[in-house]
Amino acid sequence: MQHLPCNRIYQESIYRSLEVEKWIYLSAIFGKTRMLYHLVAVIIAIGSMH
């Protein structure tokens, strides 16, 4: 009887850590694409200056 709520807490913590990992992964992807867009914008700006 004692280990049942413990198990639930364990499952919830796993679920939460997976959620956090998913958001870190998504933010990392968005960060990379944002950097890429920034790079392209800088290249276009330098190209249009010439």
Beta strands, then each sheet from edge to edge (+ up, - down):
end
